[in-house]
Amino acid sequence: MKKKVIIIGGGLAGLSAAVTLASNGFQVELFEKNKHFGGKLMPVTLGDYRFDFGPNTITMPEVFRKVIEQTGEKAENYFHMIKLENHTRNVFSDGSIFDFSSSREYMIEQLNRMDPAHRYDDFLKEITKLYKLSEAHFLPKTFSSFKDYLSPSLGAALLRVRPAQSLDSFFRKYFSRSHVIKAFNRYSTYIGSSPYKTPATFAMIAYLEMIGGVYYVQGGNAKIAEANVSLARKLGAGLHSETPVKKICVKNKKAIGIELEDGEKIHGDYVIMNADLLKAYPEMADERDRPSFPDSKAERMEPSTSAFVVLAGVNKQFPQLRHHNVFFSDDYEQEFTDLFKHKQYSKEPTIYISSSSFTDPAQSPGGSNLFILANAPALPADALLQTDPEEYKELIYRRLASFGLTLKPHIAEEKVYTPADIASQFGAFRGALYGPSSNRKRDAFLRPRNASIDIANLYFAGGSTHPGGGSPIVTLSGMNTANLIIKAER
């Protein structure tokens, strides 16, 4: 008789776990509270404009292909990935432009002008080393007990990935000009953290973009989630949207199923929680059943940044924009001081814009689909709004106009998402995008484990657990966790 696995949450981790388990003969039932599957990788349509709400920058394409190809299917039958060689335009208030590219020659050509004393080739060697160490010792592993952290090889690797050095300090070894350092420092925001506190280990993100490459999926990045849904169902998995889970049923310290919000109880041999652990675990499991993870533990963790997002459909194209664009504040360090120390919005935010219609005009016929994001502080414990959304939206438009990007007269469609919306829509702890921040070394390297210490047969996957956030990493998390269950049954 097939063993039954219940998955709570249909984000990328839940979907990759569903595909992996179903292809290995398990009965899988996945329950998602939203209408769509894919978590923050959510498609949004406003009039004639189509947007990806979630991850706009896709790296590690081999991970997304592996989810499909482990089943014997061909990934190209499900989605088509386009490599963006010159992928991110970094813009500064003095008019300087620095384009990130996976072309070493183009990067050196720019750096020779902007930062003549650069050590770009040495930089590439070091970030390659950091990535290879992570690839070997961190990304493919799951942590289900404290013993998993005691491996001598893991300890040796940890000492070699620069845990005591900050990202900012690391980048200053190879570059000297503030614009260049600022552009690289932005990689900390990929994990919702500060470059002035985040360990230099995460410079490996630069490897993913500068060497591995940045990609876009034809028709929108949400096609990745759609592919996983289609394949999971083809393999026999049951995927249930608009079906919130109320609690995890526990008997004799073992997960035996779930209770839906409507009161229906569903038995399962295993339960995987692909939901924000800091919020969902306290809500879905009685505190007496999880003595190693009391409510106070979640409350003590520093959440990552959230986001203030404007989806703007504009009726013209802007020649100065590329697929990915960043308009930097003059005082980047102050911005992170505001976000983490003062827990307030920056008055001079750095602004990211994705315009996928630059690569895929069908996403926005006759204009541009602009996904506009400013870093925002996580919600306070009382969940009160920290700024007026209309006022902050107008501040963003004024900031962009100061860079020569005047949008307001051309807006045909518009929608705003605040941290409170992100908390509500995605069940995110205090609206944080990536669970715990990586500002503290403990939270960076000792993220919550992939299996409950207290409740047998309960597993965790997603951005708030090991190995961390980011679309390819959470996808790995789902496959890794599924393989723990597969191994347990062998």
N, C-alpha and C positions, 0 to 999 in steps of 0.2 A: 504494500500500500504506500502511495506517495506521501512523503512528509509535506506538511503544509506550512508555508511561511507567509506571515502577514506583514505587509510593509505599510507603515504610517507615513504618508507624504510622497508625492509624486514629483519631487525635484529631480535633477540630473542623477543624484546619488541613488535615489529610490528606483528610478527607471533603469539605471545600469545594473543594479542589484536584481531587479525583476527579470531582465533579459538573461543575466548570468545564471540565475537559479532555475528559470524555466527551461533553459537549454540543457540543464543538467538533471532534468527529470523531477524537479520539485513542483508541487502545486503552489501557485503564487496568487495571492489576492492583495492588491494595492488600493489604498484608500486616500483620496486627495480632497481637501476641503474646497479648493477652488474649481472653477469650471474648466480651466486649462491644466495641462500637465507641463512640467518643466520648471516649476518654481519661478525664480526671478527671470529666467529665460522665457519671458512672456510676450507674445505678439500683441500689439495694440494697433488698431486701425482707427484713424480719425479722418472721416471723409475719404479723399483719394490718397491719403498718406498712410504708409505702413511703417511701423517702428518695431524694433526689438527693445523691450524695456531692460532686459537683463544684460548679461555679458555681451558687450559689443566688440571686445577684442578677443579673438579666438587664437589660442596657441596650442601646442602639443596635439596636432591633428591626429597623430597616431593613436592617441587614447580614444578618441571618438570612433575612429575606424575599428579599433580593437573590440569595442562593445558589439559591433555588428559582426565582425569577421570571426569572433570566437564561436559563433553559431554555424559557421560554414557559408554564410551569406556574403555577398560582396557589398562593401560600403558604397561604392559608386552607384549602386542601384537605389540608394536611399537619399543621398545628398551629394552635392558637388561643391568642393571647397576651392576657393580662389585665393592664391597667395598675393598679399599686398607688399611689394618690395619696399617702396617708400611709404611707410604706413602711418606715421604720426607727425603732424606738423606742430612744433612747439613755438609759440609766439610770445614776445616780450614787449613791455610797454615802450621801449625805445625803438620799436620797429624791427628788431632783430628776429630772424627766423632760423630755426635749427630743426631739420627734418630727420627723424629717426628712420633708419633703413637697415634691412638685412644685407645690404651691399657694403662690404668692408671698404671698398674703394670710395664709394660715395660718402661714407661716414668720415674717412680720413681726409677727403677733399674739403669737406666742411670744417672739420676740426683744425686743419692747417690754417684756415682763415680766422676761426673764432678763438682757438686755444692752442697756439703753436707749440707749446711745451707738453702737449698731451702725450700719453703713453697708451694709445688705444690698443695696440697689439698685445701689450702686457695685460691690459684690462681683459681682453677677450680670452687670454689663456687662463686668467684667474677665475672668471665667471664660469668658464667651461669646467674647471676643477670643482668649483662649488656645486655646479649642477650634477656632475657625475657622482660626487659623493652623496648628494641627496637622492639621486636616482637609484643608487645601490643600497643605501642604508635607511632611508626614511620613507620615500614615496610608496614603495611596494609593500611595506610592512603594516601589520595591524598590531595594536597594543591592547591586549585583553586582561593582562595582569601586571603587577609591578615587576615580576621577573623578566618581562619582555624588555624592560629598560636597562637590565643589568648585563647585557651582552658586551663582552670586551671589544668586539669590532664596532659596535654602535658607539661605545664610549670614545674609542679612538677617533672615529669619524666625527663625532660631535666636537672634539677639540680642534679639528682641522677646518671646520666651517665658520670660523671667526665669530663665535658666540659672544665674545666680550666687546667686539668693535661695533660701532653704529654704522648704519648704511651711509650716512653723510660722511663720516670719517673715512670709510672705505673708498667712496667715490673721489674724495680729495687726494687720495694717493695717486690717482691716474689723471686727474683734470684739475685745472686751477681757476678757470673763469666761472664766475657765479652763474651765468645763464646755463652753461653746460651742466654744472653740478645740480642746479635746480631741476633741469629736465630729467636727469637720472634719479634724483631724489623722489620724484613722483611715483616711482615703483612701489614705495611703501604704501601708497593708497590702494594698490591692488589687493592688499590684505587689511585695509582700513586702519592703518597705523601711522606713526610719525617717523620720518627718516632720521630724526635726531635721537630716537630711542630704539628703533627696531634693529635687531642684530643684523650684521653684514651678511649673514647667511642668505638673506632674501635677495641679495644681489644676483642670485641665480635667475631671478625673473628677467633680468637683462639678457641672460643667455637665451631664454625662450623666445624673445623678440628679435634680438640682434643676430642670432645664429640659427635658431630653430625656425623663426619666421612668424609673421602675423597673417591670419587667414580670415576670410569671410565666406559664409555659406550662401550660395546663390538662392535668392528668394527669401533671405533672412536667416539669421542664426538659429531662430526657433525651429528651423527644419531639423536640427539635431534632436531636439526633444520629440518632434513628430515622428522621426525615424525610429526612435527607441520605443515609442508607444505602439507604432505599427508592428514592429518586430516582436515585442513582448506579447501582444495579442495573437500574432501568428503562431507563437510558441505555446499558446494556451493560457497565458496569464490573464487573470481577471483584473481589469483596471477600472476603478470606480471614482468618477469625478463628483464634485459637489456632495461629498459624503464625509463629513467631519467625524473624527474619532474623539470620544469623550475621555476614555481611560484605558489603561492597560490592566488586564485581569491577572492577578497574581495569586497563586495557591502554593503553599509550602515553599515559599521563596523561589518560585518558578513562574515565568510568564506562560500563561496558558491560552491567551487570546486577547481580544479587545472588546470594548463596549462602544458602540456608535453613539452619536449625539441623540439619536431617536430612541435609544434604549436597547437596540438589538445587540446581542452578544454573539461573537464569532470566535470559534475555537481555532487555535493554531499551535503547531509544535514549536515554532520560533516566531519571534517578533523583531522586526527591524524598525527602528525609529529614524526616519529621514525627515526630521523636523528640527528646529532650533533647540538644541539640547537644554540651553539655559532657561528657556521658557516652557517648552513642551514637557520635559521630564518632571519638573515640579507640578505641572498642571495635570499630568496623566497618570502619575504614580503616587500613591500615598506616601507621605514622608516616612512613616514607620517602616516601609518596605525598602527604603534606600538610605540607610544610615550613613553610608559613605558619601552621599550627595544630598545633604540637607538643603533646605531653601536658602539658608544663609550663605552657602558656598557659591551658588549662582549670583547672589546679590553682591558678593565681594569682588567678583571678576569685573575687570574694566572692559566695557563693550568697545567694539571697533567703531569707526565712524559710521554715520548714516549718510543719507544723500537728500539733497533738495533737487528735484528733477522737473524740467519743463520739456514737454513734447511739443514742438512747434512745427507745424506744416506751413511753409512759406511759399509764396507763388513766384519765386525767382530762384535762380542759382547764383551762388557767390563764388567767383573764380578764385578767391584767396583761400577757400576751404579745401581740405583734402578729406579722405574717409574719416580719419581720426585727427582731432585738433585740440590743443591745450593752450589756453590764454592765461599766462602766469601773473600772479600778484607780485608786487615789488618786494614784499617782505614775507617770504615763504615760511620762515621759522615762526613769525608772529601768528600766521594762520593756524599752525598746529598748536601753538600755545593757547590760542583762543578756543580751539576745538576740544583739547584734552584737559588743560589746566583750568581755564575759565568756563568751559562747557557752554560756549556761546558761538553763534554764527560769526564768521569773519566779515568785517565791513569791506574788505577788499579780497573777495574770494578768487582763487584760481578756478577757471571754468573749463570743463571738458565738453567738447561737442563731437558727437558721431553723426556723420552724414553718409549713411550707407548708399544713398542715391548717387553719390559720387562714383561708386563702383557698379551699382545696380539701379539704373534709372527707372526701372519698372516699379520700384518701391515708392516713387514719388513723381508721377508723370506731370511735367510742366512746372516743377519746382524742386524743393529740397525738404527732406524729412530730418529735422534737426533734433537729436536727443541731447539735451543740454543738462549738465550735472555740475553742481557745486557740492563740495564736501560739507557735511552738516554734523553737528554733535549728536550723539545718541540722546534719546529722550531722557529727561530726569526720571527718578523713581516715581514721581507723581504723574508722569506722562503728559504734562502740560506742554502746549506749544511754546517754543522759545522765541518765535518771531512771527510777524504777520506775513502769511504767504504771498499776498498781493504786493506788499511793500518789498519783500525780498526778490520776487520775480522782477519787479521794476528796477531794482538795484542791479540785477544780473544783466538786464537789457541795456542799462546805462553803461555798465562796465564794458560790455561787448561793443557798444557804439564808440567808446573811447579807443578801441583797437581798430576802428574803421569798419566794424560789422554792424550796420544798422538794420535791425530785423523788424521792429514794430510796424512800420507801414506796410509790410509784406506778409503779415501773419494771416493765414486763412483758417487754420485750426490750431487749437492750443489746449493743453491739459497739464495741470500741476500735480506732482506727488510730493508730499512732505514725509519726514520720518514717521509721523503718526500713521500715514497711509501705508507705509512699508511695514510697520509693526502689525497693522490690522490685516493687510492683504496676504502677507507671507508668514505671519506668526513669528516675526523676528523679535528677539529679546531687546526691548527698548529701541526698536527700529534699527538696530545695528545690522550692517550688511554682511559681516563676516564672523559673527559670534564674538568670542573674546578678541581683543586687540593683541598685537604681538609686541607691544611696548615693553612689557615685562618679560624677562627671559623665561620664567617659569611657564607663562602662558604661550610663549612662542614655541617652546620645545616640548612641553608637557601638556598638550591639549587633552581634553577628556578622551578616555580610551574608547575603543570600538566595541567593547562588551561591558555590560553592567557587572560591577563587582558584587552587588547584593542580590540581583535577580537573575537566576539562571535562564538561559535561552533568550535573553533580551540583548539586542545588539544596536549599535548606533552608527550612523553614516551621515555625511554631509559636512558643510563648512565649519560647523561649531565643534567638530571632533577631529581626530587625527586623520589625514595629515594636514588639513587646513582648508582655506577657502580658494575660490577661483574655479571656473567651470571645468577645466580638465582634472584638477585635483579632487574636486568632489565626485567627479565621475569615477576616478580611480578608487576613491573611498567606498563607493557603492560596490564595485567589483571586488575589492579587497575583503569587504565585510561578507559579501555573499560567499566568497571562497572559504572564509572561516567556518561557515555553516556546512558547506560541502565537505570540508575536511573532517568536521565533527561527525559526519554520517558515514565516513568510509571505514 
